[in-house]
Amino acid sequence: EKGGYATFMEKEIHEQPHAVADTLLGRTDADGNLTLDELHVSEDELRAVTKIVIVACGTAAYAGTVAKYALERWTRIPVEVELAHEFRYRDPVIDEHTLVVSISQSGETMDTLMAVRHAKELGARTVSICNTHGSTIPRESDAVLYTHAGPEIAVASTKAFLAQITASYILGLYLASLRGSMAASGTDPAEVMAELREVPAKIEKLLGSMDRVKEIAYYMADSRSVLFLGRHVGYPVAMEGALKLKELAYIHAEGFAAGELKHGPIALIEPGQPVFVIVPSPDSEHGLHGKVVSNIQEIRARGARTLVIAEEGDEDVVPFADVVIRVPRTPALLAPLLTVVPLQIFALQLSTAKGLDVDQPRNLAKSVTVE
Ligand code: BG6
């Protein structure tokens, strides 16, 4: 049942190329228009949306945070991402022109379900991005976009995360094509879909080059704290990397926005402190690549041990990196589908090195059906 892998998590990490490919499958009709699974919201209603609110918990919320960058860029609709349990009790400003997008692997997370019900009471249109057919959240939503990751057994989410990002991007592209909002960004939905279709092969390639990551995980098994830095879409990836390490290896870990470093977290840097840095592509806009390279330089000068995730061919990081982990080149907004993979493998290997239960970490449940 584990298909030759030692744990479900390892199996599910290796299923990620399929999770992305299958989620992309059958999304375009003969005319190249994007299609959703079940849509009980009219196109006119979707054109009238003035705000998108993404609600989710845990890893799904980080998928939503990644999605915010792409959705705002493509649709030009303001996007908020909120933990479902905070949204529910905050008296949010919502009306019939708000599209509330819930993201949930199980479709049964009580906090997320309550947020969806609250959104409906307030008159919002609701879309569910979900991995489980017929579960409660999609049943109660106006529209559903299923992720096709297949059953996820390991408590810590991996392939569902990639599928959730993929599905949110499909939703973003659909809204963008309805509203004709992408022209300004110099691209179009078909182009991004074509780039997305290249991602599964890139994940496959990446999975074949993880030996160094596994090695560092083994000699870092005694770490007391690991920090993760990222910027733009790399920021939620940093938070997800930290979450995986907490969940699986019970190590204190925190993800920060790299730009925030000088506003506080740099005080944590002392000799030997391991820091993963997710570096944006050298092609990124606004000089983000150079800014993150400077951050690596700053923390290295203070003795940090820098574990750098960078694109193939990015030589600027080399002088300041103790370890460089390479990911295939891809457009900036799609990078999280690759950069998170080494962080998943790292947490898995570290958990294994400590002799812990990878699939069933202590105190956690796959689906939390109580508030
Ligand atoms: C947590 C799980 O309790 O719920 C996480 O341990 C998961 O792995 C989170 O990300 C949200 O779950 P779901 O099913 O709503 O995506």
Boltz pocket constraint, residues with backbone or C-beta under 6 A from the ligand:
constraints:
  - pocket:
      binder: B
      contacts: [[A, 57], [A, 58], [A, 59], [A, 60], [A, 103], [A, 104], [A, 105], [A, 106], [A, 107], [A, 108], [A, 109], [A, 112], [A, 155], [A, 156], [A, 157], [A, 364], [A, 365], [A, 366], [A, 367], [A, 368]]
      max_distance: 6.0
